[in-house]
């Protein structure tokens, strides 16, 4: 039997946030669920694991079942926990969990209530006093209350939880400062024990547990003994409370109404007790509410008692309960319908049993899962009548008289004569699985398709690729990996909505380029994959790649703006490049990266050299991530010399990697790769922090005005938190802002010119200077020098290397120095390797130099020694 499907739950509980999980990840949510997680649309949270937004502070049933993720729940579960929104805000919530099977998976339905805005006790809060409400309004709320409690009973929630919820809801329905408790009568001890009192103080609860039955023993004890309602308006004057009145009065309680809980057979189960801080008697409406609640409580307790007493016949009990929501028919030989329940009439659209007569008159045809028709005589009922054997779990399709198709899960049980054992009729029970099958189809689609473009997703791609390879034999299978060039610029300039629209257009263009037998899938972001089967030669793949490049060169129009995107394509082929899906995908990915390195907007086939490169990239990435964690990096420092007085005025901090078993690794071997995989930001932060800390130590130890230069990558400038981090580093190291200089490259100014203005302003506000490194090797545009607050130009070593022999280098160097002087910038020459170069630069007006002539980059210890020696040498010259 299938439980209620998730669509029905969403419709029935519109006041709740509802989220659907498959394999532990979000595949669907209603608007309240999307909003509760801090998102605007489903695509922003689709694929998110439950552990990313639910937090539990102690083990419980809900967490256990979510972690198991495979078995159906025997009943619904409700627990309290915390929900983390996309903005990292923690909310206190109540989560109710339902499940139902979807093929071989288990789908989870989470009903979530924000306890800040929807406390359980406040869910049905009346906004004015009961006396001021219209009776029909109060009755409506009471019915709503009763419906919720009955649902909890039907879902077999724990009795304690049901009773706690009843107390919460009664307090809100009465809305007069009522404090509700429920006492249960223990047949063994002949005492009343506390079962629920969510609003009572803990100390009071300890004093009112295990109450004796009889006069002078609280109102509840008298109510149980007399089996009548006991209303005590004034505890101070009541003889019932003579021996115990001090206890409630100590907690400010002055009246108590006790109602005995009775079953339909007048068996006493306990009491409902309503306490107040004032002297009060219940109104007629209040008494009615309390009596109604008593009946619901009696039903819940009686049900639990019945379950306990029928433990030995659990299978029979479960069959009875399950059949209540199923269609049930009793059919005699010959097909006459003897009886059927309302569910059967509803499912099969039977108006009148007598008018229908034989069973085959209410449907047109029966058919199996494979669509083959079932002839009358071969249907389940006829087989059971003929053989006398039970049939179970048969999936049957039925076309009704109005041509509607319903799918039924059918069980057939023969009804035999007690003496002759002859089959007299059959009992058919069936569940309408039409909606469940449709739900399965929808969830299957959601689980296998990209929410934005509707293309197959990674999961379906892997299945298709595995199937294609399993049936390839001598046929070739190709994987084409596509990545959009500079797609990020669209999101940054036009917004993510425009980016989403562009991705949908890309999906349409790519679909138009492939055959019906090919598969196009979206992996995520701007990455797409095409699986190509049944082709003869590589020429087919080349022609397909050319078609894609041609199609993608056409401008994309989004919000009346044109965008031009390139596409980098990598191609791998089975069996030459790999014999399984993951290997072919990795190979195509490597070929795609080669296409990017070769200028983008082209295609490349995978080669054995790329395999070596891919392995090297994987090893390098793994080692770099380990190096960050295990502190394998260190800094070297190359001194900067003032040409006017020969003093060491600063140093450039240069990162080195002390790789275990390999020794020092030069930065040009790992910095570009760190940029590519995004590790340059944490590495850059580490360099900045260490360099500032060391520079301040030297300034204090040697009493010098010393400036440290730190290289900042373009990706670091894209970090909006960079200025704040620099400020935190300066405060932590106590380094003055003027003693820090950030070195950037021309490439940064050309690519991110618009974005940089705010970053430059924030950095300059701190008092930090900025140096433009490698000047002269790029475009060397004077507009950049005007637009951005550059304090220093570093002449690239390629000019210095040929000075003074090369006259062009001499002229260009003099021009750069003269221009810098005119713009109020200082000049540093790097790569100075001999005295002739230094003398020329001094004569040309250069301010600072760094290079091997004075010192190569050296360790902290050697640099400290160099500063000491330089200081002694200067002192000796002065003396």
C-alpha positions in Angstrom: 0.0 0.0 0.0 1.3 3.4 -0.9 1.2 6.3 1.7 -0.2 9.7 0.8 1.8 11.3 -2.0 3.7 14.5 -1.6 1.4 16.6 -3.8 -1.6 15.7 -1.5 0.5 16.7 1.6 1.3 20.0 0.1 -2.3 20.7 -0.7 -3.5 19.6 2.7 -0.9 21.6 4.6 -0.6 24.9 2.9 0.3 26.6 6.2 3.5 24.5 6.4 6.8 24.7 4.5 7.1 21.4 2.5 10.3 20.0 1.1 10.7 16.7 -0.9 14.0 14.7 -0.7 15.3 11.9 -2.8 18.7 10.3 -1.9 19.0 12.9 0.8 18.8 15.9 -1.5 16.1 18.5 -2.3 14.1 17.7 -5.5 11.0 19.8 -4.8 9.6 22.4 -2.4 6.6 24.6 -2.1 6.9 28.4 -2.0 6.9 28.4 1.9 9.7 25.9 1.8 11.8 27.9 -0.7 11.2 31.1 1.3 12.1 29.5 4.6 15.5 28.4 3.3 16.1 32.0 2.2 15.8 31.4 -1.5 13.7 32.9 -4.3 13.2 29.9 -6.5 13.6 26.2 -6.5 16.7 26.0 -8.6 18.7 27.9 -5.9 18.1 25.0 -3.4 17.7 22.0 -5.7 20.3 19.4 -4.9 21.0 20.7 -1.4 21.5 17.9 1.1 19.3 17.8 4.3 22.5 17.9 6.5 23.3 21.4 4.9 20.1 23.0 6.4 19.0 20.8 9.3 21.0 20.7 12.6 20.3 18.4 15.5 21.8 18.8 19.0 21.0 15.3 20.1 20.2 11.9 18.5 16.6 11.4 17.5 14.4 9.4 15.2 14.2 12.0 12.5 18.0 12.3 12.1 18.4 8.5 12.3 15.9 7.9 9.4 17.4 10.7 7.3 20.9 9.2 7.7 19.6 5.7 6.9 17.8 7.0 3.8 16.5 3.7 2.5 13.6 2.2 4.6 10.0 3.3 4.9 8.8 4.7 8.2 6.2 2.7 10.1 4.5 6.0 10.8 5.1 9.7 10.7 7.8 11.3 12.9 7.8 14.8 14.4 10.9 16.3 16.0 12.3 19.7 17.0 15.6 21.0 15.5 17.3 24.0 13.9 17.1 25.0 10.3 20.0 26.9 8.7 19.0 29.3 5.9 21.2 30.2 2.8 22.1 33.4 4.8 23.4 31.2 7.7 20.5 32.2 10.0 19.4 29.5 12.4 15.7 29.1 13.0 14.0 26.9 15.6 11.6 24.6 13.7 9.3 21.6 14.1 9.8 19.0 11.3 7.3 16.2 10.5 8.6 13.4 8.3 6.6 11.2 5.9 7.9 8.7 3.3 6.8 6.8 0.3 8.7 4.6 -2.2 9.8 5.9 -5.6 11.0 2.9 -7.6 14.1 1.7 -5.7 14.5 4.9 -3.7 12.7 6.4 -0.7 11.2 9.9 -1.0 11.0 12.0 2.1 8.4 14.6 2.7 9.5 17.2 5.3 6.7 19.4 6.8 8.4 22.3 8.5 7.1 25.0 10.9 9.1 28.0 12.0 8.5 28.1 15.7 9.2 31.9 15.9 6.3 32.6 13.6 4.2 29.4 13.9 4.8 27.9 17.4 2.9 24.7 17.7 1.0 26.1 20.7 0.2 29.2 18.7 -0.8 27.7 15.4 -4.5 28.2 16.1 -4.2 31.3 18.3 -7.4 33.3 18.6 -6.6 37.0 18.4 -9.3 38.2 20.8 -10.9 36.7 23.9 -13.4 33.9 23.6 -16.2 36.0 25.0 -15.8 38.4 22.1 -15.8 35.7 19.3 -18.7 34.6 17.3 -19.6 31.0 18.1 -19.2 29.8 14.6 -15.6 31.1 14.6 -14.8 29.3 17.8 -16.4 26.2 16.5 -14.3 26.4 13.3 -11.1 26.7 15.3 -12.1 23.8 17.6 -12.9 21.6 14.6 -9.6 22.5 13.0 -7.9 21.7 16.3 -9.7 18.3 16.5 -8.8 17.5 12.9 -5.1 18.1 13.6 -5.1 15.9 16.7 -7.0 13.2 14.9 -4.4 13.3 12.1 -1.7 12.8 14.7 -3.6 9.8 16.1 -4.1 8.4 12.6 -0.3 8.8 11.9 0.4 6.8 15.1 2.4 9.6 16.7 3.6 8.9 20.3 0.9 9.4 22.9 3.1 11.8 24.9 3.4 14.0 21.9 -0.3 14.0 21.2 -1.2 14.9 24.7 1.4 17.7 24.8 -0.1 19.1 21.6 -3.6 18.8 23.0 -2.6 20.9 26.0 -0.8 23.5 23.8 -3.8 23.9 21.5 -6.4 23.9 24.3 -4.5 26.8 26.0 -4.7 28.8 22.8 -8.3 27.9 22.1 -9.4 29.0 25.5 -7.2 32.1 25.3 -7.7 33.2 28.9 -4.4 32.5 30.5 -5.4 28.8 30.9 -2.7 26.3 32.0 -3.6 22.8 30.9 -2.4 19.5 32.2 -3.4 15.8 31.6 -3.2 13.2 34.3 -3.5 9.4 33.5 -4.9 6.9 35.8 -2.5 4.0 36.6 -4.5 0.8 37.2 -1.7 -0.9 39.0 -0.9 1.9 41.6 -4.4 3.3 41.6 -2.8 6.8 41.3 -2.9 9.6 38.8 0.4 10.3 37.1 1.4 13.3 35.1 1.2 12.8 31.3 1.4 16.3 29.8 1.7 19.8 31.1 3.9 21.9 28.7 3.2 25.2 30.4 3.6 24.1 34.0 6.7 25.0 36.0 9.0 22.0 36.6 8.9 22.3 40.4 5.1 22.3 40.4 5.1 19.2 38.2 7.3 17.3 40.7 4.8 18.1 43.5 1.6 17.0 41.6 2.8 13.6 40.3 1.4 10.3 41.6 -1.8 11.9 43.2 -4.0 9.7 45.3 -7.6 9.1 44.4 -10.3 10.4 46.8 -11.6 13.5 48.6 -9.1 16.0 49.7 -6.6 14.9 47.1 -6.6 17.7 44.5 -9.5 18.3 42.0 -8.3 15.5 39.7 -8.4 12.9 42.5 -12.0 13.8 43.3 -13.0 13.9 39.6 -11.7 10.3 39.1 -13.4 9.1 42.3 -16.7 10.6 41.4 -16.5 10.3 37.6 -17.8 13.8 37.4 -16.5 17.3 36.5 -15.1 19.2 39.5 -15.1 23.0 39.1 -13.2 24.8 41.9 -13.5 28.5 41.3 -11.5 29.5 44.5 -8.8 27.2 45.8 -8.4 29.1 49.0 -12.0 28.3 50.1 -12.4 24.8 48.7 -12.5 21.8 51.0 -11.3 19.6 48.2 -8.0 21.5 48.4 -7.8 21.7 52.2 -4.6 19.7 52.5 -2.9 20.7 49.2 -4.0 24.3 48.4 -0.6 25.7 49.5 1.1 24.0 46.5 -0.9 25.7 43.7 -1.1 29.0 45.6 2.6 29.1 45.8 2.7 29.2 42.1 0.0 31.8 41.8 -2.8 29.4 40.7 -6.2 30.1 42.2 -8.8 28.0 40.4 -8.9 24.5 38.8 -11.4 22.7 36.5 -11.0 18.9 36.4 -12.8 16.8 33.8 -12.6 13.0 33.9 -11.5 11.3 30.7 -13.9 8.5 29.8 -14.1 5.9 27.0 -17.4 5.1 25.2 -17.9 2.4 27.7 -17.4 4.8 30.7 -13.9 3.5 31.6 -12.0 6.2 33.5 -8.6 6.9 31.9 -7.5 10.1 33.7 -8.4 13.8 33.9 -8.0 17.1 32.0 -7.1 19.8 34.4 -7.3 23.6 33.6 -5.7 26.0 36.1 -6.0 29.8 36.2 -4.2 32.6 38.0 -7.6 34.2 38.8 -10.9 32.9 40.3 -12.8 31.7 37.3 -15.6 29.3 36.3 -15.8 28.0 32.7 -18.4 29.4 30.4 -20.7 27.0 28.4 -18.5 27.3 25.3 -15.4 26.6 27.4 -17.0 23.5 28.9 -18.0 22.3 25.5 -14.4 22.8 24.2 -13.0 20.9 27.2 -15.5 18.1 26.8 -14.7 17.8 23.1 -11.0 17.7 23.9 -11.7 15.0 26.5 -13.3 12.8 23.8 -10.3 13.3 21.5 -7.9 12.5 24.4 -10.0 9.4 25.3 -9.8 8.3 21.6 -6.0 8.7 21.6 -5.5 6.9 24.9 -8.0 4.2 24.0 -6.3 3.6 20.7 -2.9 3.2 22.4 -4.4 0.8 24.9 -6.0 -1.1 22.1 -2.7 -1.4 20.2 -1.1 -2.7 23.3 -3.8 -5.3 24.0 -3.8 -6.4 20.4 0.0 -6.8 20.1 -0.4 -10.5 19.5 -2.6 -9.9 16.5 -0.7 -7.0 15.0 -0.9 -8.3 11.4 -4.7 -8.5 11.4 -5.0 -5.1 13.0 -2.6 -3.5 10.4 -4.6 -5.1 7.6 -7.9 -3.7 9.0 -6.4 -0.2 9.3 -4.8 -0.2 5.9 -7.9 -1.3 4.1 -9.8 1.7 5.5 -8.3 3.8 2.8 -8.3 1.1 0.1 -11.1 0.2 -2.3 -12.8 -3.0 -1.1 -15.1 -5.2 -3.2 -16.7 -8.6 -2.6 -17.4 -10.4 -5.9 -19.4 -13.6 -6.4 -18.8 -16.2 -9.1 -20.1 -14.8 -12.3 -18.8 -11.4 -11.5 -21.7 -9.9 -9.5 -20.6 -7.2 -7.1 -22.0 -8.1 -3.7 -20.7 -5.1 -1.9 -18.0 -2.4 -2.1 -16.9 0.4 0.2 -17.1 4.2 -0.6 -13.4 4.2 -1.6 -14.0 1.6 -4.3 -16.9 3.6 -5.6 -14.8 6.8 -5.7 -11.8 5.2 -7.4 -13.8 3.3 -10.0 -16.5 5.9 -10.4 -19.4 3.6 -9.6 -22.6 5.4 -9.0 -24.9 2.5 -8.2 -23.8 -1.1 -7.4 -27.2 -2.5 -8.4 -27.2 -0.7 -11.7 -23.6 -1.8 -12.4 -24.3 -5.5 -11.8 -21.4 -7.5 -13.1 -18.0 -6.2 -12.4 -16.9 -5.8 -16.1 -19.7 -3.2 -16.7 -17.9 -0.4 -14.9 -14.7 -0.6 -17.0 -13.9 -0.9 -20.7 -10.7 -2.9 -20.5 -7.9 -4.2 -18.2 -4.2 -4.3 -19.1 -0.8 -5.2 -17.7 2.3 -3.1 -17.1 3.5 -3.9 -20.7 0.1 -2.6 -22.0 -1.1 -6.1 -23.1 -4.8 -6.5 -22.5 -6.2 -8.9 -19.8 -9.2 -10.9 -21.0 -12.2 -11.5 -18.8 -11.5 -14.9 -17.3 -7.8 -14.2 -16.9 -8.4 -11.3 -14.6 -7.3 -11.6 -10.9 -10.8 -12.1 -9.6 -11.6 -14.9 -12.0 -8.3 -16.7 -11.3 -8.9 -16.6 -7.6 -12.4 -17.8 -7.9 -11.2 -20.7 -10.2 -8.2 -21.7 -8.2 -9.1 -20.7 -4.7 -5.6 -19.2 -4.3 -4.9 -15.7 -3.0 -3.2 -13.2 -5.3 -1.3 -10.2 -4.0 0.5 -7.0 -5.1 -0.7 -7.2 -8.8 -0.4 -4.0 -10.7 -3.3 -3.6 -13.1 -4.3 -0.8 -15.4 -8.0 -0.1 -15.9 -9.8 2.0 -18.5 -13.0 3.2 -17.0 -16.3 4.0 -18.8 -15.3 7.7 -19.2 -12.0 6.6 -20.7 -10.0 7.7 -17.7 -7.0 5.4 -16.9 -6.4 4.3 -13.3 -3.6 2.1 -12.0 -4.5 -0.3 -9.1 -2.4 -2.3 -6.8 -4.6 -5.3 -6.3 -4.9 -8.1 -3.6 -7.4 -10.9 -4.0 -8.4 -13.1 -1.1 -10.8 -16.1 -1.6 -13.7 -16.3 0.8 -14.4 -20.0 1.5 -17.3 -21.8 3.1 -16.4 -22.9 6.6 -17.6 -26.5 6.1 -17.2 -27.3 2.4 -14.1 -25.1 1.9 -15.6 -24.1 -1.4 -14.8 -20.6 -2.7 -18.0 -18.7 -2.5 -16.7 -15.2 -3.3 -13.5 -13.2 -3.4 -12.5 -10.1 -1.4 -10.6 -7.7 -3.6 -8.7 -4.8 -2.0 -7.0 -2.3 -4.2 -5.1 1.0 -3.9 -5.3 3.7 -6.5 -1.7 4.2 -7.4 -2.4 6.5 -10.4 -1.2 9.7 -8.6 1.7 7.8 -7.0 2.8 6.6 -10.5 2.5 10.2 -11.8 4.5 11.4 -8.8 7.1 8.8 -9.4 7.3 10.0 -13.0 7.6 13.6 -12.0 10.2 12.9 -9.3 12.1 10.7 -11.7 12.1 13.6 -14.1 13.3 16.0 -11.4 16.0 13.5 -10.3 17.3 13.0 -13.9 17.0 16.5 -15.4 18.5 19.9 -14.9 16.0 22.3 -13.3 17.0 25.3 -15.4 17.4 24.0 -18.9 15.4 20.8 -18.8 18.4 18.9 -20.2 19.5 15.5 -18.7 21.6 16.1 -15.6 24.8 14.4 -14.4 23.0 11.4 -13.0 21.2 10.6 -16.3 24.4 11.3 -18.2 26.3 8.7 -16.2 23.5 6.2 -16.7 23.3 6.8 -20.5 27.1 6.7 -20.8 27.3 3.4 -18.9 24.5 1.9 -21.1 26.2 3.1 -24.3 29.6 1.6 -23.3 28.0 -1.7 -22.3 26.5 -2.1 -25.7 29.3 -0.5 -27.7 31.2 -3.7 -28.6 33.0 -2.6 -31.8 31.2 0.7 -32.1 32.9 4.0 -31.0 31.4 6.2 -28.4 32.6 9.8 -27.9 32.3 12.3 -25.1 32.4 16.0 -25.9 33.0 18.3 -23.0 32.0 22.0 -23.5 32.7 25.0 -21.3 31.5 28.5 -22.1 34.3 31.1 -22.3 33.9 34.2 -20.1 30.4 33.3 -19.0 31.1 34.7 -15.6 31.2 38.2 -17.1 27.5 37.9 -18.0 26.5 37.1 -14.5 28.7 39.9 -13.1 27.5 42.5 -15.5 23.9 41.6 -16.2 22.9 39.5 -13.2 22.2 35.8 -12.6 18.7 36.1 -14.2 20.3 37.1 -17.5 22.9 34.3 -17.1 20.1 31.8 -16.6 18.4 33.0 -19.7 21.6 32.8 -21.7 22.2 29.2 -20.5 18.7 28.2 -21.7 19.6 29.7 -25.1 22.9 27.8 -25.1 21.0 24.6 -24.5 18.7 25.2 -27.4 21.6 26.0 -29.8 23.5 23.0 -28.7 20.4 20.8 -29.1 20.0 22.0 -32.7 23.6 20.8 -33.5 23.2 17.2 -32.5 21.3 14.2 -33.9 18.3 12.6 -32.2 20.5 9.7 -31.2 23.0 11.9 -29.4 22.6 13.0 -25.8 23.1 16.6 -24.5 23.4 17.0 -20.8 24.2 19.9 -18.4 26.7 19.1 -15.7 26.1 22.4 -13.9 27.3 26.0 -14.2 28.4 26.6 -17.8 29.5 23.0 -18.5 27.7 20.8 -21.0 28.5 17.2 -22.2 27.4 15.5 -25.5 27.5 11.7 -25.8 27.8 10.6 -29.4 27.2 7.0 -30.6 27.2 5.2 -33.9 29.8 7.3 -35.9 32.4 6.0 -38.3 35.4 8.3 -38.1 36.7 11.3 -36.2 35.6 13.5 -39.1 32.0 13.2 -37.8 33.2 14.6 -34.4 35.2 17.4 -36.1 32.1 18.4 -38.2 30.0 18.4 -35.0 32.5 20.6 -33.1 32.7 23.0 -36.0 28.9 23.3 -36.2 28.9 24.1 -32.4 31.6 26.7 -32.7 29.8 28.3 -35.6 26.5 28.3 -33.8 27.9 29.7 -30.6 29.7 32.6 -32.4 26.3 34.1 -33.1 25.6 36.9 -30.5 23.2 36.1 -27.7 20.5 38.8 -27.1 19.4 39.1 -23.4 17.3 42.1 -22.4 18.1 43.9 -25.7 21.9 43.5 -25.0 24.2 41.4 -27.1 26.7 39.0 -25.6 29.4 37.1 -27.4 30.6 33.9 -25.9 33.2 31.4 -27.1 33.2 27.7 -26.4 36.1 25.5 -25.5 35.6 21.9 -26.4 37.4 18.7 -25.4 36.8 15.3 -27.1 37.6 11.8 -25.9 36.7 8.5 -27.7 35.9 5.0 -26.5 37.8 2.7 -26.4 41.0 4.5 -27.3 40.9 7.1 -24.5 39.1 5.1 -21.8 36.8 2.1 -21.3 34.5 3.6 -18.6 32.4 6.8 -18.3 34.3 8.6 -15.5 37.6 8.1 -17.4 36.2 9.4 -20.7 34.7 12.4 -18.9 38.1 13.2 -17.3 39.9 12.8 -20.6 37.4 15.1 -22.4 37.7 17.6 -19.5 41.5 17.6 -19.9 41.2 18.2 -23.6 38.8 21.1 -22.9 41.4 22.7 -20.6 44.0 22.4 -23.4 41.6 24.2 -25.7 41.4 27.0 -23.2 45.2 27.2 -22.9 45.4 27.4 -26.7 43.3 30.6 -26.9 39.8 29.3 -26.2 36.9 29.0 -28.7 38.4 25.8 -30.3 38.2 22.1 -29.9 40.9 19.6 -29.0 41.1 15.8 -29.0 42.5 13.9 -26.0 46.0 12.6 -26.3 48.4 10.5 -24.2 50.3 13.7 -23.3 47.2 15.1 -21.8 46.8 12.0 -19.6 50.2 12.8 -18.1 49.3 16.4 -17.7 46.0 15.4 -16.1 47.8 13.2 -13.6 50.3 15.9 -12.9 47.4 18.4 -12.4 45.7 16.1 -10.0 48.9 15.4 -8.0 49.8 19.1 -7.9 46.3 20.1 -6.7 46.3 17.4 -4.0 49.8 18.4 -2.8 48.9 22.2 -2.9 45.9 21.6 -0.7 47.9 19.6 1.7 50.6 22.2 1.7 48.1 24.9 2.9 46.9 22.7 5.7 50.3 21.4 6.8 52.1 24.8 6.6 54.7 23.8 3.9 55.0 27.4 2.5 57.6 29.9 3.5 58.6 33.4 2.5 61.8 34.6 0.9 62.7 38.3 0.8 64.6 40.2 -1.9 65.9 43.6 -0.6 65.2 46.9 -2.3 68.0 49.5 -2.3 67.7 53.3 -2.4 70.0 54.5 -5.2 70.6 57.9 -3.5 72.1 56.7 -0.3 72.5 52.9 -0.8 70.2 52.1 2.1 68.0 49.0 2.3 64.5 50.6 2.3 62.3 47.6 1.8 61.9 44.1 0.4 59.6 42.1 -1.8 58.0 39.0 -0.1 58.2 36.0 -2.4 56.5 32.7 -1.6 58.3 29.4 -1.8 57.0 25.8 -1.3 59.2 23.5 0.8 57.7 20.3 -0.6 58.5 17.1 1.4 61.1 14.9 -0.3 61.3 17.5 -3.1 62.8 20.6 -1.5 62.1 24.2 -2.5 59.6 24.6 -5.4 59.8 27.8 -7.5 56.6 29.9 -7.5 56.3 29.8 -11.3 55.7 26.0 -11.0 52.7 26.3 -8.7 51.3 29.9 -8.7 49.6 29.7 -12.1 47.9 26.5 -11.1 46.9 27.9 -7.7 45.3 30.8 -9.6 43.4 28.3 -11.8 41.9 26.1 -9.0 41.1 29.0 -6.7 43.8 28.4 -4.0 45.5 31.7 -4.7 43.2 33.6 -2.4 44.0 31.6 0.8 47.7 31.5 -0.2 47.7 35.3 -0.8 46.1 35.9 2.6 48.8 33.8 4.2 51.6 35.7 2.4 50.2 39.1 3.4 49.8 38.1 7.0 53.3 36.6 7.4 55.0 39.4 5.4 53.5 42.2 7.5 54.3 40.4 10.7 57.9 39.9 9.7 58.3 43.4 8.4 57.2 44.9 11.7 59.7 42.7 13.6 62.5 44.1 11.4 61.3 47.7 11.8 61.4 47.4 15.6 64.6 45.3 15.9 66.7 47.5 13.5 64.9 50.8 14.1 64.5 51.4 10.3 61.7 52.8 8.1 61.2 49.6 6.2 58.5 49.0 3.5 57.3 45.5 2.6 56.0 44.8 -0.9 53.4 42.0 -1.4 52.1 40.7 -4.7 48.3 40.7 -5.0 46.7 38.5 -7.7 43.6 39.5 -9.8 41.5 36.9 -8.0 42.4 38.5 -4.6 41.1 41.8 -5.9 37.8 40.1 -6.8 37.4 39.2 -3.1 35.1 42.0 -1.6 36.6 41.3 1.8 40.2 42.1 0.7 40.3 45.7 2.2 38.8 44.5 5.5 41.3 41.6 5.7 44.2 44.0 5.0 43.0 46.2 7.8 42.8 43.2 10.2 46.4 42.2 9.2 47.8 45.7 9.9 46.1 45.8 13.3 47.3 42.3 14.2 50.9 42.9 13.1 51.0 46.6 14.3 52.6 47.4 10.9 51.9 51.1 9.9 49.9 51.3 6.7 52.5 53.4 4.9 55.0 50.5 5.4 52.9 48.2 3.2 53.0 48.3 -0.6 50.8 46.1 -2.8 52.1 45.0 -6.2 49.6 44.4 -9.0 50.0 43.7 -12.8 48.7 45.5 -15.9 46.5 42.5 -16.7 44.4 43.2 -13.7 43.7 46.8 -14.8 42.6 45.8 -18.2 40.2 43.0 -17.2 38.6 44.4 -14.1 38.9 48.2 -14.6 35.3 49.0 -13.6 35.3 46.7 -10.5 38.7 48.0 -9.3 37.7 51.6 -8.5 35.9 50.8 -5.2 38.7 48.4 -4.2 41.4 51.0 -4.9 39.5 53.6 -3.0 39.2 51.4 0.1 42.9 50.4 0.0 44.1 54.0 -0.5 41.9 55.1 2.3 43.9 52.8 4.6 47.1 54.7 3.6 48.7 51.8 1.6 50.8 52.4 -1.5 50.3 50.5 -4.8 53.0 49.5 -7.3 52.4 48.5 -10.9 54.6 45.5 -11.5 56.3 44.4 -14.9 55.5 47.8 -16.4 56.4 47.9 -20.1 55.7 44.3 -20.9 51.9 44.8 -21.5 49.9 47.5 -23.2 51.5 50.1 -20.9 48.5 52.4 -21.3 48.9 55.8 -19.8 45.1 55.9 -19.3 45.5 53.3 -16.5 48.1 55.5 -14.8 45.6 58.4 -14.9 42.5 56.4 -13.9 44.0 54.5 -10.9 46.1 55.8 -8.0 49.4 54.1 -8.8 52.3 55.2 -6.5 55.2 53.2 -8.0 56.2 51.7 -11.3 58.4 48.7 -11.5 60.5 48.5 -14.7 60.5 44.9 -16.0 63.8 43.1 -16.0 63.6 42.5 -19.7 64.5 46.2 -20.2 67.2 46.2 -17.5 68.9 43.1 -18.9 70.3 44.8 -22.0 71.3 48.1 -20.4 73.5 49.9 -21.3 74.4 48.0 -24.5 71.0 48.1 -26.1 70.1 51.7 -27.1 66.4 51.0 -27.4 66.3 49.7 -23.8 68.2 52.7 -22.6 65.8 55.1 -24.3 62.7 53.3 -23.1 63.9 53.1 -19.6 64.8 56.8 -19.5 61.3 57.6 -20.9 59.6 55.5 -18.2 61.6 57.1 -15.4 60.9 60.6 -16.8 57.2 59.9 -17.2 56.9 58.5 -13.7 58.7 61.5 -12.3 56.3 63.8 -14.1 53.3 61.9 -12.8 54.7 62.0 -9.2 55.4 58.3 -9.1 58.5 56.6 -7.7 60.4 54.0 -9.9 61.8 50.7 -9.0 64.0 48.7 -11.4 64.0 44.9 -11.0 66.6 42.4 -12.3 69.7 44.6 -11.7 72.7 42.2 -12.1 75.8 44.4 -12.4 77.3 47.7 -11.4 77.0 49.2 -14.9 73.2 48.8 -14.8 73.0 50.3 -11.3 75.2 53.3 -12.3 73.0 53.9 -15.4 69.8 53.8 -13.3 71.2 56.1 -10.7 72.1 58.6 -13.4 68.7 58.3 -15.1 67.0 59.2 -11.8 65.7 55.8 -10.8 64.7 55.7 -7.1 65.1 52.0 -6.1 66.6 48.8 -7.4 66.4 45.1 -6.6 68.2 42.3 -8.2 71.0 39.7 -7.9 73.7 42.4 -8.0 72.9 43.3 -4.4 71.0 40.2 -3.3 68.9 37.4 -4.6 65.7 36.4 -2.6 66.9 35.0 0.8 65.4 33.4 3.9 64.2 35.3 7.0 67.4 34.4 8.8 69.7 35.5 6.1 67.8 38.7 5.5 68.0 39.5 9.3 71.8 39.0 9.0 71.9 41.2 5.9 70.2 44.0 7.7 72.6 43.8 10.7 75.7 43.8 8.4 74.3 46.7 6.3 73.7 48.7 9.5 77.2 48.1 10.8 78.7 48.9 7.4 76.9 52.2 7.3 77.9 53.1 10.8 81.6 52.4 10.0 81.4 54.6 6.9 79.8 57.4 8.9 82.5 57.2 11.6 
